[in-house]
Amino acid sequence: MLDQFHNGFNGNYFFGLYLLGLLYIWTTEKKMRLKLVIPSLLLTLLILNPVCYRYIWSHTLRYSYWRIFWTIPVILTIAYAAVDMISHIQRPGKKIFAAVYLGLLCLFSGAFVYANEETGFSAAENVWKLPASDIAIANELQRLEPDDIPRIVTDGQLAAHIRQISPRIQMAYGRWGERMGTTGRKTARCFYDEGFGDFPISTDFREDFDWEYAYACMQEEGFNYLLLPTAEETAENGGDRILLDAGFVLESYAGGYGIYSVEGEVE
């Protein structure tokens, strides 16, 4: 619980400003005690409560517990307290100074979200706003299967992009490893339990992974392509030996991924 709280509020001071705002409103605005302060405190205590986390949030929200922090009226409370404080100042000069000061306080209490590499702006390479390499992979799959639906197994990040590019391409598992469609349970669990469907990309040609069993699962459930990051030199040499020994065949190479086929898939 504390880890997720720190992930949400580390690097900024908004939770502290929120508590100060509640204290200010409690002492200056009696009519708002029942309307804002008490409900906010009760909600905060309900969410940031180890007992509730243990018996409620960990079972219902699970990994996304941090999202319930959005229901705490942090911004509303800070904004109300700041505007109320400014409105009580009579002299225009002091009112302007207080508005600028409180605005800067909020500005420098947070972090500029677009300053991070993954959340910043950049020129879009295509209409999907996705890496060109991933689009090349999707196009290559559809070239290999012009009249059929490619059913693939790949890592989590590529899977997230592929489903945005083409709904024709079916995958063994969703974002968190859930079974997709009426088939795919064995294949999904085979790969997902090993971390292949998780974020960030964790695929490598691990020798301790049972590739022959993975091949059998894909063959049984009709998944005809395995896509894994592959060095260009490895692709030029016909594919990774571990996969080839398990029965996979390197059909093509695109976007830094080897596209390995499974022969004799069950329809």
N, C-alpha and C positions, 0 to 999 in steps of 0.2 A: 504494500500500500504506500509506504513512504517512498519507495523507488519511483513509483508512478507519479506521486505528488511532486517529487523533485524534478522529474522529467518535464512536468507541466509548468513549473514555476521557477525553476532555477534559471538564473540569468536575467531575471526581471524582478521588480519590486511591487507588482500589482496586487499580490495577495496582502502584503503589508499595508498598502494604500487602501485596500478594501476594508481591512479591519479598522484602520484609522477613520475611514469614512463612516463606518457604522457607529463608532464611538462619538464622532462629531454629530451625526444625525440624532443619536440617542439624547445627547445633552442639549441640543438646540431646537429640535423639532419633535415635540411630544406627540403630535398627531401622526407622525410617521413611524412611531415605535411599533404599533400593531400592523401597519401597512407594509413596512419594509424591513425594519431592524430585526424584530423577533422572527418573522418567517425566514429571513436570510440566515440568521444564526442557527435556527433549527435545521434548515436544509444543509448548512455546512457541517453541522455536527452529525447529521445522518449519513452524509457522504464520507467525511473524514473520520470514520469511526472504525477501529480495528474489529470490534465485534460484528458490526454490520458488514464489514468487508469479508470477514471469515465466513459468515453464514448466509449472506445475501449476494453481495456484489461479485465475489469470486465464483459463484455458481451461475449467476444470471448474465453478468457482463463479461466475465472472464478476462481475456486479453485487452478488451476495450474499456476497462474500468475508467481509464483516464478521461474518456469522452463525457462521462457524467459531470466532470468538473465544469463543463460548459453551462450547466444549469445553475451554478452558483452566480448570483447577480453581481459579479465583480465590477464590470464596466458601468453598469447602471448605478451602483452605489457610489463609485468614485465620481461619476458625472453629476449625480444629484448633489452630493456633498460639495463639490467644487462650485457649481452654479449657485447653490444656496449661500455659500460663503461669500461669493462675489456680490450677490444681490444685497447683502447686508452692509456693504461698504458704500458710504455716501459720496465721498469726493471722487469725481471722474478720474483724476490722475491715479489715485490709489486703486480704483476699480480696474483700470487698464493694466496697471502694474501687476495686480493680483491675478488677472486673467492670463497675462503672458507668463507669469511665474508658474502658475499651476499647469498651464499647457506644456511648458518646457519640462516641468517635473514629470508629467506623464510621458512625454516624449523620451526623456533620458532614463526613465524607469524600465523601459522595455528594450526590445531588440528589433532591428529592421529585418523583417522576415525575408525580403527579396535579396538580402546580401549573401545568402547561402547559395552554394553552387546548384543544389538540387531544386531550389525554389525561385531562383532568379529568372530574369527574362533573357531570351536569346532568339535569334532569327529562326523561324520555323523552316525546316528543310522540305516539308511536304504538307499536304492537307491534313494528315493524321497527327502532325506535330510529334512524330516518333522518330527514332533513329533510322536513317536510310538503310542501314544494314539489316534491321528487322523486317523492313518492307521487302527487301531483296529476298529474304528467307521465305516470307509468305508467298511472294510471286513464284519462287522456285518450287515450292510445294504444289501450287496450283498448276504449274507447268508439268510436273511429274504426274499429276492426277487431273487432267483436264475434264474428264467426264465422270469423275467419282469424288467422294468426300475424303480428303486425307484425315486420318485419325492418328494423332501424334502423342508422344511423350517428350517433354522437354523440361527445362528448369523454370522456376517461378517467374522470373522477370520477363523472359521471352514469352512465356505463356500469357502473361498479362498484356503484352503488346500485340501478340498475334490475334487475340480475340477482339481487339479493337480494329484490326486491319481487315480481317475476313471472317464472317460468321460461317463460312463453308468449312473451315478447318476445325475439327473436333479434338478435344484434349481429354486426357485420362483423369485429370483432377482440376479442381478450381483453385482459388487463391490459397486456401488453407488446407488443401488436401481432401476436400469433400468429394464424394463420388459424383461423376458427371454422367447423366443419362441413365439408361437401363443396364448398361454394362460398364465395366471398368473398375469394379471394387478391388479385385485382386491386384490389378496393375497399379492403381492409385496407391494402395497401401504398400505395395512392394517398393515403389520409388519414394513415396512421401515419407515413409518411416525412416528412410535413409537420409532425408534432408534435401532430396532433389527438387521437391516442389516448394521449398521454403524460400523466404527472402532473408538475406541477399543470396545471390547465386552461390550455390555450394557444390556445383557439379564438378567432378574430376573423375578421371578413370581410376578409381580406387580398386586395387587388386583384391581387397577383402570383400568387395561387393559380389553377390552371386549373380553374375550377368546371364548365366544359362537359365536360372529360374526367372529372371526378368524377361528374357526372350520368350520363355514358355508362357508366361502370363500375358504378354502382349499378343502372342500368336493365338492363344485361346480366346481372348476377348476382342480380337479384331483390330488391334492398333498396329498400323503398318509402317510407322516411321518413328525412329528415335533421333532426336536432335540434341547434340551436345557440343559445347565449345571445342573446337579442334584447331590445332596449329595448321597453317597452310602447308608446311612441309610434310606433316603427317597425312594430310589429305592427298597430296601428290604421290605419296607412297602407298596409297590404297586404303588408308584408314588406320585406326588404332588396333594393334594386334590383339589386345584383350577383348575388344568387341568382336573382331573378326573370328577369333577362336570360339566365341559363344554362339556364332551363327549369323551375326549381323553382317550386312553388306553395305558398303559405302556407295550410295547412289549418286550423291551430288555434294557440292560444297558451296555455301553462300553465307555472306555476312559473318564470317568467322565461326560458323557452325558446320559440323559434318552432319549430313542427312543420311542416316543409316536405315535400311529397309529390313523388314521382317518378312520372310517368305512363307507362303502357305497359311496366311491368316484365316481364321474361321469367320465366315460371314454371319 
